[in-house]
């Protein structure tokens, strides 16, 4: 089975904190992602919103659009309202032949609030869970019918954060709701990515390879830091520079014939962590780990 290697632009420019890489031109991000060896990149705030502008730019650097983030408010909006809001991004992703859309519920999220500890993240009662799962199932069916599968992203600081949250979501929704497995967020939330993969192998359609520095992770958890403070302290890094051994997960992905993207993603301050340097570290590590596990990388 074969996989493709992509990267997220967040190492170059942070949409939630524009002061981090805010002056970095998009073309620098694209050229360096390509130089590091990646064949795909996820979308970001600086990316053109129209395919007639974005496609030539991606082609210039031999890159494919390998997905991108969509923050939803389904707990507050109706499905009809959310479908209306996603139209522009959906059209862009369809035109660019992206494999899926990274979808997360961000209502009341504390991920971007520097003053709120992770323990204060939003929760849902039984009624809230039932309503949310019904809505996201409907949203998943709509997006699947549009040829753009919904890959749900469990995320620190949101209502779907932990392994229990993620598994409850998948157990309570239809098969139209797929999963993006994010190794860094799962570890941060105290979960086991390999166990989630084993339990819901048929739902995984996208993988974020986000690594963590264990000393910063432990400090962030013990101090109940905000999500923002944690990543500013250097909690996240690329595969090969953190504490996660990816080979067991890659072995399992090969076993289940996973054919999708492995996307390097790590929120870091580009002034402290040179994006090109870290992109090369992540690419090199995954290339070697895939070789060791027999996963073929295609362009």
N, C-alpha and C positions, 0 to 999 in steps of 0.2 A: 504493500500500500504506500501511497505517496502523500506528502504534505507540502504546504507552501509556507514560506517564512515572510511575515509582515511585521510592521512596526507602527506604533502610535506616535503622532506628532507632539504629544505632551512633553516629551523630553526637550523639545526646542521652544515651545510656547505653551503656556498654561492658560487655558480659557477662563478658569475660575480666578486666577491671579494674573492679570495682564502685565503686572510689573515683572513677572518672571518670563523673560524671553519676548517681551512685548515688541521690541524693536528688531527681532530676528525676522528677516524676509522669508516668506513662504518658500521661495525658490531655493534658499539655502537649506531649509529643512528637506525638501524633496531631493535635491542633489546629493546631500549627505546620506540620506536614507538609501539611495541607490548605490552610492559609493561604498557603503557598509555591506552591501550585498543583498539587500532585501528586494523582493519582487512585488511587494504590496505595501500599502500604507492606509491607515484608517483616516477618516476625515477629521477636520478640526475647524476652529472658529475662523481661521484665516483663509480657508478654502473657498473658492468660488461656489456660489449656490446654484449656478446654471451649468448644465453639462457641456454646452457649447464652449464654455470657458475652461472648465475643469479637465475634460478629456484630453485636449491638446497639451495641457500642462503636464498631466500624468504621462502621456505618451513621450513627451520630451525627455523624461527621466526614466523611461522603461518601467513604470510602476502601474500596478492595478489598484483600484479602490477595493480594499478588502474588508469593508464595513465602516462603522462609525457609530457614535453615541447619539441616542435620543432619550432625553429626560421627559418622562410622562407625568401627568397629574390625574391619573385615572381615579384616585380616591376622591377627587373633588369634581372632576369633569365627567360628563357622560361619554360613552364610547363614541357616539356621533361627534361630539366636540373634539375628542382626541384624534379621530380619523381626519377631521378637517385640518387640525394643526399639523399633522404629520405629512400632509400632501406634498409640500415642496421638497422635503428631504426624501420622501418615497420616490418621487419622480427622478430626482438626481441619482439615487442609488440604482433605480431600474435602468436608467440610461447608461450608467457606468458599469452595469452588470456586477454589482456587488453581491456577495453570496448571502448576506443577511443584514439585519439591522440590530445593533446592540441597544437593547431596550431596558430601561430601569425606571422604577417609580421613585420620583424625587420629591413628592409632596411632604412638606415638613422635614425634609432632610436637614441634618445638622453638619453634613460633610464640609460645607463651605464656610461655616461659622467658627471664627477663631476663638470664640469665648465659650463654646459649648462642648463639654466633655463627651466622649463617645458613649458613655453610659446613659446619656440623655436622649439618645436617638428615639424616633417615633416607634410606637407599637400599635398593634391592632387587636381588638377584642374579637370574639368568635363571629359576631355579626359583621364586623369590618372585614375579616378574612373571607367570609362567604361572599360578600358583595364584590370584593376586590378580585377574587379568583374567577368569579363569573365574568366580570368585565374583561379581565386579561385574556380569558379564553376566547371571548368574542373578538378582541383585538388581534389575537394570534390567528384566528381563522381568516379575518379580513386580510391581514398581511400575507398569509400563506396563499390566499386566493389571488393576490397581486404578484405572486412570484418572489416575494421578499420576506422570508421567514423571520419571525420574532425570536431573537436569541436573548433570553432574559439574563440580565447582569445583576447578580447579588453584589451589594456594595456597602461598604462601611458607612455608618451614619444614616442608613435608610431603613424602611420597614422590612426589607428583605436583606438581611445582613449575614446571619449565621448559617451553619449547615442545617440546623433544624428548620429555619425559615425557608431555606432553599428547597429542602426535601418536602416540606409541607406544601409549598407552592406547586411543585411538580406533581405531587400526589393529588392535589385538589383542582388541577386544571386539566384541560383536554390535551391531547397530543399535538395540538396546534401550537402550544407554547413550548419552545425549545430552550436550550440552555447554553449560555456562554460560561465556561468554567474559568474562573480567574484565580490562579494559584495564590497570588499575594493577598487578595481580599479574603479568601477562604482561610488562609493561615492566620491572618490578623484577627479574624473572628473566632479563632480557636477550632476551626474545622479541619477536615481531612479531605483534600481534593481527590485523592485516589479512591477513597471510600464513596464519595459522591459519584465519581465516574463509574464505579462498579455498580452502584445502586440504580443509576439512571443513564446507562450507556446509550440507550436508544434516543435520548433527548439532546445529547451533546452535539452541537454543530459548529462551535467556534471555541477557541482557547486563547486566553490571555496569559502569557508567561511573564508574570510580574513576580520578582523575587523580593526578599526582605533581608535587612541587616538585623540579625537576632538581638544584638545588644540594644539597638534602638527600639525594636519591637517590644522587648521586655520592659524597657524604661517607659515607653508610651502606655503600655497596659498597666504597669504598677502605679503610674501617676495619673491614670485616666485622662490622658491628653485629648485635645481636640484632634480631629482627623487632619486638619490643616497643620497644626503644630507637629504632628507626627511626621508628615512628609517633609516639612521644612527641616526637621531634625535629621532627616535622611533615612527614614524607615524603609523606603522603597528603593530598589535598584534593579538592575537587569540580571537575567539568568547568568550564572557564572561568577557573580560578584556578591551573592547572598548565601542564605543558609538552606535553600531548597535543592534537593537532589531530584532532578527531573526524570531520571532514567526509569524509575518504576512507573510513572505516569505515561511516559512515551512507550514503554513496553506494553502497557495496557491498551493504549490507543492503537498500536499496531495489531494487537490481538483482536480488537473489535472492528478492524478495517476502517479506522477513521481516515477520511480523506477531506481535509479542510485546512484552515490556516492556523498556524502557531504565531501569535502576535506578541512581540516584545513590547512591554509597556511599563514605564516607571516614572511617576511624578518625581522630578528632582529639580533643584535650582540649577539652571544651565550655567550660571556663573561659578558654581562649585563642581558641577559634574558635566564636563564637556560632552554635548549630545553625540557628536560623531564618535568620540572615543568609546563611550558606553554602548552606542549602537553596534560598534565592531565587536565589543566584548560579548554582547548578547547573541549576535549572529554567529560568532565563532563557537560559543558554548553549545548552542542548539544544533549547529551543523555537526559538531563532533558527537553530541549525545544521540542525535538521530542516526548517525553512522553506526555507533556502538549498538544501537537497538534494532538496526535493520530497517529503519524508516527511510524511504527514499524522498529526497527533496526535489521538487520540480519548480520550474519558473512559471 
